[in-house]
Structures are given as C-alpha cells and as structure tokens.
Amino acid sequence: MSVAKLQFYAANSRCALITLGVIAQRYQLSFYDACIVAVAAAAKCRVLCSEDMNHGQIFEDGLMIKNSFTHDRSQWTHNKSSK
C-alpha cells in the first residue's frame, strides 16, 4: 500500500472519529449507537430502524429513528421538507 493511500485512510479515520465523538456527545448516544448513526448519515439514509434509540428523533442531516415495535405509526411517513 502506498504512503498516499495510508495518509488518505488515516485522515478519513480521524475525521470519522471526530464525527462519532460529536454525534455521541450532542445526542447523548453510546459509542456504538453513534457509529450506527454516523454510517447511516454518511450513506444518506433518511430512516434508521432501531428499537433501542428514541423513536421519532431526527438528526440534523434529516436521518429519523423509527421503532418498528411502536404503535405510533404517525411518524412513519417521514417528509424531509416538513421541518
């Protein structure tokens, strides 16, 4: 592997760790939940299904947490423009 590739991966890893730390602190998430949110946000997901995180919580990038076990179906139609 070339030095340029290693520097690229190291820079992206540092950036990812900073992003994880910000997400974990801002939203009071565990490290692992912050990892899941960060990856979903980076993939431009609009909905993340989780029974452990807060149903209906919206992160600043528009990612919304959905709990498929809840009886509240009103938030299952997520519209980004309704913010």
C-alpha positions in Angstrom: 0.0 0.0 0.0 1.3 3.4 -0.9 2.0 6.2 1.6 -0.6 8.4 -0.1 -3.3 5.7 0.4 -2.2 5.3 4.1 -2.4 9.1 4.6 -5.9 9.2 3.0 -7.2 6.4 5.3 -5.6 8.0 8.3 -7.2 11.4 7.5 -10.6 9.8 6.9 -10.3 7.7 10.1 -9.5 10.9 12.2 -12.5 12.7 10.6 -14.8 9.7 11.3 -13.7 9.5 14.9 -14.3 13.3 15.4 -17.7 12.9 13.8 -18.5 9.9 16.1 -17.5 11.9 19.1 -19.7 14.9 18.1 -22.7 12.7 17.4 -22.3 10.8 20.7 -21.9 13.9 22.7 -24.6 16.0 21.0 -27.3 13.4 21.1 -26.2 11.5 24.2 -25.6 8.3 22.3 -23.3 5.4 23.2 -20.3 4.9 21.0 -21.9 2.0 19.2 -25.1 3.9 18.5 -23.1 6.9 17.3 -21.3 4.5 14.9 -24.6 3.3 13.5 -26.0 6.8 13.2 -22.8 8.1 11.6 -22.7 5.4 9.0 -26.4 5.8 8.2 -26.0 9.5 7.8 -22.9 9.1 5.6 -24.9 6.7 3.4 -27.6 9.5 3.1 -30.2 7.3 4.7 -33.5 9.0 5.7 -34.7 6.3 8.1 -32.9 4.2 10.6 -34.8 1.4 12.3 -33.9 0.8 15.9 -35.7 -0.5 18.9 -33.1 1.0 21.3 -32.9 4.6 20.1 -35.6 7.3 20.5 -38.5 6.8 18.1 -39.0 9.9 16.0 -35.7 11.5 16.9 -34.4 13.5 13.9 -30.7 14.3 13.5 -29.7 17.5 11.7 -29.0 15.7 8.5 -32.6 14.5 8.3 -32.0 11.0 9.5 -35.0 9.8 11.5 -35.1 7.0 14.0 -38.1 4.6 13.6 -39.0 1.8 16.1 -40.9 -0.9 14.2 -42.3 -2.2 17.5 -44.1 1.1 18.4 -47.8 1.5 17.8 -47.4 5.1 16.8 -47.4 4.9 13.0 -47.9 8.7 12.5 -44.2 9.3 12.1 -43.6 6.5 9.6 -44.2 8.9 6.7 -41.0 11.0 7.1 -41.0 14.1 4.9 -37.7 16.0 5.0 -39.4 19.2 3.8 -41.7 19.3 6.8 -39.0 20.5 9.2 
